[in-house]
Amino acid sequence: MGKRGPARTPSKILTARGSWRGRSRAGEPSPKVSIPEPPKWLDRMAVIEWRRVTPELEHLGLLSQIDQATIGTYCQAYSDVRRHTKALQEEGEVVPGSKGNLVANPRCRLLKEAYDRMHRAAGQFGMTPSTRSQAKASEPQMSLLDQFARNRGAS
């Protein structure tokens, strides 16, 4: 039997929200922030989305090597949403059925499933307005070179 209740919110997210609970979890893993390589199974549109979102997620400190599959799932779902939306625009939402009657285009279901996958994965990284509204903005991470330049200017 699995665990009951909602999934535990990571400390990094709790801290960003301003919660004291983010500081009380000793020993929670904190992987190194970095951009993983895009998975080989992503199609062209998904790779374009990968290259668009991963630098920002890294800048916010929300992306590491172990997140490759989750962000890949988001990017592939984004690509699927785009593909099904375009097909629906061309084919229409209602198509002739096997008996000649009009039925809902099966792509409507595929589009909904892709959108649901995209939305769930995006929420894991605070990429939706509702998940962002729960976070508190913090100062962006500075690179070591920027920190060095800032310290040199203060002398």
N, C-alpha and C positions, 0 to 999 in steps of 0.2 A: 504494500500500500504506500502511495506517495505521501509527501508532506501536505498538510492541509493549510489552507489560507493562501493569501497572495505571496508571490515571490518576494524575498527580502530585498529591500532597496540597498544598493551599494553605498558604502560610507562616503565615497566621493560625491555622489548625488545628494546625499543627506547634508553634507557639509556645504555644498553649493546652495542648498535651500535655506541654510542658516540654522539647521537643527543641531542641537547638542548631541543627539544620538550618533552623529557622524564621528565624533571624537571618542566615543566610549567603546568602540569595537577594536580592541587590540588584536593583532595577528591577522587581520583581513588581508588577503593578497593584494598587492599593488604592482601590477606589471608595468614594465618600462613603456613609456609613451613612444610610439613609432607607427609608421605607416607600413602595413604588410603589403606584399605583392598581391595584385589582383588574382583571384583563382582562375585557373585555365578554363573552367566551365562557363565563365561569363561570356555573353555575346557582345558584339561591338557596342551597342547602345549602353549596356550595363557597364562596360569598361569606361565609357565616356562619363557616366554618372559617378563611377568610382573616383576618377581623376578630379571631378568637380567637388565632391564632398569630403574626401579623406584629408586633404590639407587643413580644412577648417576644423574637423574633428580632432586632428592631431594638435592644432593650435590651442584648442580648448582643453587638451589633456584627456580626451575621452576615447582614444584609439590606441590599441596595442596589437602585437602580433597575434595574440590569441583571439582577437575579434574578427579575424579574416572571414570566417564562415558567416557570421551574423551580418557584417556590413556587405558581404557578397550577396547574401539573401536579399537584403534591401535593394541593392543595385540591380539584381536580376529581376526582382519583382517590379521595380520601376520600369525596366525595359519591357517587361510583359504588359504592364498597364499601357504604355505608349503603343505597343504593337496591337493590342486588342482594341484600344480606342480608335486607332486609325482604321482598322478593319471594320469596326462597327459603323464608322462614318461612311465608309464605302458601301457596305452591304445593307445597312439599315438594322434597326432593332427588331424588326419583324421580318421573318422569311417564310417562304412556302414550306410546309411540312411534307412528310412522305405521302399523305393522303390528299395533298392539294390545299389543305386548309392553312391558314396563317398561324405561325407559332413564334414564340420568342426566340431570337437568335441565340444559339448555344454560347456564343462569345460573350453574351451578357453575364452568364455565370462565371466564365473564365476570367472576365474583367473584374468581377467582384472578388473572386478568390485571390487574384493577383494584388488587387488593392488592399485586401485584408492582410496579406503577407507583408506588403510594403509598409503599411501603417504600423503593424506590430514591431517589425524590425526597426523602423525609424524611431519609435518610442523608446527603444533600448538606448538610443544615443541622444535623446533630448531633441530630436529633429522635428517635433510637431509643436504647434503653438501651445497646446495644453501641457505637454511635458516641459516646455521651456518656461511657461508661466510659473511652474513650481520651483524653478531654480533661481538663485540669486546671482546676479552678474558679479564676476570677480575680475581682478586685473589680469589681462592676458599673460601667458607665460613668456618670459624673455629668454632669448637664446644666450648661451654663454658669451658670445661675442658682444651682444647688446649690453649684458651685465657688465662686462669688462669696460666697454666704452662709457657707460654711465658712471662707473666707479672712478675712472680716470678723469672724467670731467669734474667730479666732486672734489678732487684734490687741489 
